[in-house]
Amino acid sequence: MPAVLSLGRRPRCQYPADASLSGWCGILPAAPRLPSLEGNQQADIVIVGAGFAGLAAAKRLQDQDPGLRVVVLEAQGLAWAASGRNSGFVIDLPHELNSDNYTGGAQQDLDQVSDNRLAIEFMAAAVDQFGLQPHFARAGKYHGATNGAGLKALHDFATHLDALNEPYNKLSKTELAELIGTEYYDGGIFTPGAVQIQPAGYIRGLGQALNAAPNTTVYEHSPVVAIETQPEGALVRTEEGSITAGRVILANNGHIESFGVAKGCLLHLFTYASLTRELSTDELAQLGPADSWGLIPASPMGTTLRKLDCGRMLVRNQWTYNPDLRSSDQQLARYARQHDHCFARRYPALANVEMEYRWSGAVTLSLNGSPVFGEVAEKIFAAAGCQGLGTTKSTLMGMLIADKLLGNSSDALMRLEKLPPPSRMPPRLLNAIGVPAYLKWVHWRAGKDL
Ligand SMILES: Cc1cc2nc3c(=O)[nH]c(=O)nc-3n(C[C@H](O)[C@H](O)[C@H](O)COP(=O)(O)OP(=O)(O)OC[C@H]3O[C@@H](n4cnc5c(N)ncnc54)[C@H](O)[C@@H]3O)c2cc1C
């Protein structure tokens, strides 16, 4: 556990600053902004970050102990960061971004599926409670392969699902083409348990609904700049205000390093997405008969596609190493061209359809796949380090860190607490050479999946 003062030594931490407007936020109707924190306040628990982890923690605390005074401090607008700018797959089955295959003992996988489904049902309950149904669809997901290696990976995946007794449909090239309107893929698999969300709609709706509850307040545009531990808890400072709180939950993903926690243990990547303009009825008909569907690639570095029921297509691919948690306009422009190219290769008849929105977003990994979870200094807790699958995993972490604070125990919490801490990364200079080289290689290996 790091020295308590390491959280408060830095007068200013590095603010998150996601520059581009994501398509998900762009297509939502405008909503009134929640206030920023001003002046001094008291709370039982302060949560830093209003993403999947922070809002799940706030909801769990509110559900279990409505008398607790909970304040959520979000540096940007609700849904402006990764939680509102991802591809929106909420995945139940084991799927590790940093592994090539579906491995691990059967029991470990069964536990993971059961934990992921806990998070999904928690989200579903929030959706029902707060009227967020338009942003949440139990639609399942396709996996698509474009080459022999991808087909083999899907075959191994299917064998693995058989062992876990999980349902799936194998799809031939022709069957998949009929469903998604392109013969680009050599075959695929459909698994029914994944949910597809409008991530910005879900996060914004959840944050606003929690803020409307009597004892929970969500402040937007209130970046936490310092946390000082005190005998009775902690003093959490923003630019304009401060909160004296009994306990603090750091749910700020990769930015947790700015507070000196898990320093040198997190890998900061960015990935990129584009969203088309609204398509005409004729154009939409070329994307398969269903109003909406989502496909993830057999290769972890391949292209994700979603057809949205609002009549647009989403394309996401490419990963870059951005240790300072900022991606550049040049990177966005470079990968925007790639998105056009990837979309045109899959749908040549729609090659001239313009992308209305382009954006990038941060993802935090660790070398051993462990998050930063638990008490990291006295009265300071963490639920951070999303591993790229945070719609599910960060929701779960948020729920379970709240349980830990409330003194609730469960198998899921025990499993999370048993994980080793994130392992140390190689020195930054080595990473600066090694990570981009590795990414180049894995992108190359993705072949046509990209
Ligand atoms: C383009 C893209 C596609 C993706 N697709 C998927 C997908 O399909 N499925 C999936 O599971 N995952 C996906 N991801 C990853 C997913 O978005 C993340 O895993 C998830 O958002 C992590 O949630 P979180 O709450 O842990 O962190 P975040 O979403 O990063 O939220 C942390 C919050 O903390 C705030 N914060 C940081 N520092 C401070 C501070 N000092 N003070 C106050 N607030 C602070 C940030 O502004 C942010 O709102 C994708 C990511 C991207 C970028």
The ligand as an SDF file (V2000), in Angstrom:
LIG
                    3D

 53 58  0  0  0  0  0  0  0  0999 V2000
  -13.7250    3.4660  -28.9080 C   0  0  0  0  0  0  0  0  0  0  0  0
  -13.8480    2.5040  -27.7400 C   0  0  0  0  0  0  0  0  0  0  0  0
  -14.5770    1.3280  -27.8910 C   0  0  0  0  0  0  0  0  0  0  0  0
  -14.7450    0.4780  -26.7880 C   0  0  0  0  0  0  0  0  0  0  0  0
  -15.6120   -0.5750  -26.8930 N   0  0  0  0  0  0  0  0  0  0  0  0
  -15.9290   -1.3150  -25.7970 C   0  0  0  0  0  0  0  0  0  0  0  0
  -16.9390   -2.3090  -25.8560 C   0  0  0  0  0  0  0  0  0  0  0  0
  -17.6000   -2.4950  -26.8820 O   0  0  0  0  0  0  0  0  0  0  0  0
  -17.1820   -3.0390  -24.7380 N   0  0  0  0  0  0  0  0  0  0  0  0
  -16.4890   -2.8150  -23.5560 C   0  0  0  0  0  0  0  0  0  0  0  0
  -16.7320   -3.5080  -22.5730 O   0  0  0  0  0  0  0  0  0  0  0  0
  -15.5510   -1.8440  -23.4880 N   0  0  0  0  0  0  0  0  0  0  0  0
  -15.2620   -1.0870  -24.5550 C   0  0  0  0  0  0  0  0  0  0  0  0
  -14.3550   -0.0740  -24.4630 N   0  0  0  0  0  0  0  0  0  0  0  0
  -13.7020    0.1640  -23.1660 C   0  0  0  0  0  0  0  0  0  0  0  0
  -14.6610    0.8520  -22.1870 C   0  0  0  0  0  0  0  0  0  0  0  0
  -15.1290    2.0630  -22.7170 O   0  0  0  0  0  0  0  0  0  0  0  0
  -13.9220    1.0960  -20.8770 C   0  0  0  0  0  0  0  0  0  0  0  0
  -13.4280   -0.1380  -20.4280 O   0  0  0  0  0  0  0  0  0  0  0  0
  -14.8570    1.6960  -19.8310 C   0  0  0  0  0  0  0  0  0  0  0  0
  -15.3120    2.9510  -20.2400 O   0  0  0  0  0  0  0  0  0  0  0  0
  -14.1550    1.8180  -18.4870 C   0  0  0  0  0  0  0  0  0  0  0  0
  -15.0810    2.3520  -17.5620 O   0  0  0  0  0  0  0  0  0  0  0  0
  -14.5470    3.0460  -16.2290 P   0  0  0  0  0  0  0  0  0  0  0  0
  -15.7180    3.5690  -15.4940 O   0  0  0  0  0  0  0  0  0  0  0  0
  -13.6490    2.0970  -15.5290 O   0  0  0  0  0  0  0  0  0  0  0  0
  -13.5960    4.2010  -16.7310 O   0  0  0  0  0  0  0  0  0  0  0  0
  -13.8880    5.4880  -17.6440 P   0  0  0  0  0  0  0  0  0  0  0  0
  -14.9480    5.2280  -18.6230 O   0  0  0  0  0  0  0  0  0  0  0  0
  -12.5570    5.9090  -18.1600 O   0  0  0  0  0  0  0  0  0  0  0  0
  -14.4330    6.5200  -16.5910 O   0  0  0  0  0  0  0  0  0  0  0  0
  -13.5770    7.1550  -15.6750 C   0  0  0  0  0  0  0  0  0  0  0  0
  -14.1260    8.5330  -15.4220 C   0  0  0  0  0  0  0  0  0  0  0  0
  -13.2980    9.2100  -14.4730 O   0  0  0  0  0  0  0  0  0  0  0  0
  -13.1870   10.5530  -14.8530 C   0  0  0  0  0  0  0  0  0  0  0  0
  -11.9930   11.1130  -14.2250 N   0  0  0  0  0  0  0  0  0  0  0  0
  -10.6980   10.8410  -14.4780 C   0  0  0  0  0  0  0  0  0  0  0  0
   -9.9010   11.5720  -13.6880 N   0  0  0  0  0  0  0  0  0  0  0  0
  -10.6950   12.3240  -12.9130 C   0  0  0  0  0  0  0  0  0  0  0  0
  -10.4710   13.3070  -11.8970 C   0  0  0  0  0  0  0  0  0  0  0  0
   -9.2360   13.6600  -11.5380 N   0  0  0  0  0  0  0  0  0  0  0  0
  -11.5420   13.8680  -11.3010 N   0  0  0  0  0  0  0  0  0  0  0  0
  -12.8140   13.5140  -11.6390 C   0  0  0  0  0  0  0  0  0  0  0  0
  -13.0780   12.6130  -12.6110 N   0  0  0  0  0  0  0  0  0  0  0  0
  -12.0350   12.0220  -13.2230 C   0  0  0  0  0  0  0  0  0  0  0  0
  -13.1360   10.5050  -16.3710 C   0  0  0  0  0  0  0  0  0  0  0  0
  -13.4610   11.7460  -16.9800 O   0  0  0  0  0  0  0  0  0  0  0  0
  -14.1430    9.4060  -16.6750 C   0  0  0  0  0  0  0  0  0  0  0  0
  -15.4440    9.9030  -16.8820 O   0  0  0  0  0  0  0  0  0  0  0  0
  -14.1150    0.7720  -25.5590 C   0  0  0  0  0  0  0  0  0  0  0  0
  -13.3650    1.9350  -25.4110 C   0  0  0  0  0  0  0  0  0  0  0  0
  -13.2340    2.8050  -26.4950 C   0  0  0  0  0  0  0  0  0  0  0  0
  -12.4410    4.0710  -26.3020 C   0  0  0  0  0  0  0  0  0  0  0  0
  1  2  1  0
  2  3  1  0
  2 52  2  0
  3  4  2  0
  4  5  1  0
  4 50  1  0
  5  6  2  0
  6  7  1  0
  6 13  1  0
  7  8  2  0
  7  9  1  0
  9 10  1  0
 10 11  2  0
 10 12  1  0
 12 13  2  0
 13 14  1  0
 14 15  1  0
 14 50  1  0
 15 16  1  0
 16 17  1  0
 16 18  1  0
 18 19  1  0
 18 20  1  0
 20 21  1  0
 20 22  1  0
 22 23  1  0
 23 24  1  0
 24 25  2  0
 24 26  1  0
 24 27  1  0
 27 28  1  0
 28 29  2  0
 28 30  1  0
 28 31  1  0
 31 32  1  0
 32 33  1  0
 33 34  1  0
 33 48  1  0
 34 35  1  0
 35 36  1  0
 35 46  1  0
 36 37  1  0
 36 45  1  0
 37 38  2  0
 38 39  1  0
 39 40  1  0
 39 45  2  0
 40 41  1  0
 40 42  2  0
 42 43  1  0
 43 44  2  0
 44 45  1  0
 46 47  1  0
 46 48  1  0
 48 49  1  0
 50 51  2  0
 51 52  1  0
 52 53  1  0
M  END
$$$$
